[in-house]
């Protein structure tokens, strides 16, 4: 794309920026639509179809502007199903099984990335870079067909005392009173800040610190560490909290705190050692530990929020965490690198952010009342206003 359209590095980066901006804004909007009673199945179908058509439409673009339009619609589609699908699962599964169900769902991230990375490279080499986009959208349309017979279990199917959807202002006040939710959002913001910087700068770090390593080998190693780290990390995040359930309060927060601290140690070793394969191994471990937090972070929201507010809670969380996380962290790290010309010093921002995330999780784990993480079907729901969504 860069060569075909004679783009600068900044122009090339606009595609990711446009996608992320639309995704961030779309997340709370679709969350509100889902909680308002509009068919979640239709919203899911809309998101998948828009994502698929927009992905394939990139094949027909002729300049940067038309390509950015397709990326905007991809972000719109993804904001729909990334919000609604997890809350859908929360209504299909009771609290005891939610985290495992969500872990299986989030396994799609490394699996999809791995398949896309491999298939995209082959298609780009054989038919040009646009062919990868054309093929990408086709499986999504097939998945949309599979959703047609899907049954919506209803908002808050496991809530003990379901209530009508409150107005927006009342909803936001309710979110602010849920301390576990507030801690979770703050911790995830620091987490995504670090993860976003890592994803953006890890290839550049390897190329600058180990210039003698062939770029194709370096790229293969980076892709492998991300794929397998994500795969095993998300899977572990689905089972590890169950081992400490009943042994400590806030078992999801406990898992996230411990995993984050281990990730910090591994990131520091990866950044400061001088041996390529040692760096690669600890980069793998760092990503494994950080991906452990994926499913528990969403499960917390699924457990403590009423079903008719869950999508808005997740949408607001995505808006905040991405706005103050991966939307800005690559640029901040780049600015530090420009000022210092020291790539290791610049990358120290990553373990610092993950450390702050771990501290937030630890504070919630050790300081909050056990009732703060009690699933709604195991206790009395907080009395909510019953005015219609406004």
C-alpha positions, 0 to 999 in steps of 0.5 A: 500500500505504501509503495503503490500509493507513495505514502509517508509513514504518517499517512500509512498509520492513519488506517489504524488511527481511523479504525480505532477512533470509530471503534472507540466511539461505536462501542458505547453507542452499540452498548446503549442500543443493546441495553435499550431492547433492540434485538442483539442478534440483529445488531450482531448480524449488522456488525459482522456484515458491515465488517465483512463487506468493508474488509472486502471492499478494501480490494476495490480502493484506489487511493488512501481516502477510499481505503480509510473509509473502508477502515472506518466501517471495519471499526464500526462493525467490530465495535458492534460485535466486540461489545454485544458478543461478550454480553450475549455470552454472559446471558447464556452462561451463569457466573460459574461458567462465564469466565471459561466461556469468555476465554473460549471467545477471546481465543479468537483473537490470537487464532484469527491474528495468526491465521490472518498473518499467515494467510495474508502474507501468502495472498499478498505475495501471490496476488498483491496486498489487496487480495488479502482484504478481499478474502478476509471478508468472506468468512464473516458473511458465512458466520453471519448465516450461522447466527440466523437461528441463534436464540437471544436468551434475553437481557439479564437472564440470570439476574435475581431481581431484573429491573427496567433499563434506567436512564443514561444519567442514572446508569452512569451514576450506578457505574460510578458506585460500583467500585469493582467496575471503577477499579477494573476500568482504571486497571485495564486502561493502564494495561491497554496502554502498555499492550498497545505500546508493546504491539506497536514498538516490539518489531522496531525494538527487535530491529534496532537492538538486533540489527544482525538478525534477518528481518524475516526471522525477527518477524517470524519470532515476534508473530510466534510470541504474540500468537502462542503467548495470546493463545496460552495466556487467554486459555490460562485466564479461563481456568486459573481463577477457578483454582483460587475461587473460594480461597480468596476474595475477588479471585478474578482481580487476584489472578489479574494482579499476580499475572500482571506482576509476572508480566512486568518482570518478564518485560524488564528481562526482555528489554534489558538482556543482550541475547536475541533468543532470551529476549524472544522467550521472555517476550513470549512469557510477558505476553502470556501473562498479560493475556491471562487478564483478558477474560477475567477483566470482562467477566468482572463486568459481566458478573457485577452489572445487571443484564440491562446495563452490561453492554453500556458498561462494557462499551464505556469501558472500551471507550475509556481504556482505548482513549487513554490506552493504546490510542496514545501510548505508541505516540508517547513512547515514540516521543520519548524515543525521539527525545532520548534516542534510547530504545530501551529507556523508551520501552521502559514505559511499558513495564511502568504502565503494567506495574500501575495496572497491577497495583490497581488490581492488587488494591481492588483485590486486597481492599474492596469488600467481598460483596463488591464482586458478588454476581447479581444472581447470588445476592440482592440487586441494587435498587435501580430507577426504572425510568426508560432509557433516555 
